[in-house]
Amino acid sequence: MLELCKKVLLRVSTNHKLFARELGKSVRQLKGEDLKKLKSWCMQQFAHVHSELIEQTFMQNALI
């Protein structure tokens, strides 16, 4: 599931709204270690474009 999430995020990374929606879906679907791996991967791949969005999305998930 983690690899599928990565593929989708790579495809939509140029569209801010789609990236936000797909990142939210990915964060809700994954648990535990996969969630940590996704955050690390997202920061490596997209921090230059979407760093605030990534941090917000993962913080919201931590509250759930």
Number of C-alpha atoms within 10 A of each C-alpha: 9 15 10 10 17 17 10 15 22 14 11 16 18 13 10 12 11 15 20 18 13 17 25 18 13 20 21 14 13 16 12 7 8 15 18 14 13 21 17 12 13 19 17 11 16 16 15 9 13 17 14 11 17 19 14 12 18 18 11 11 12 9 6 6
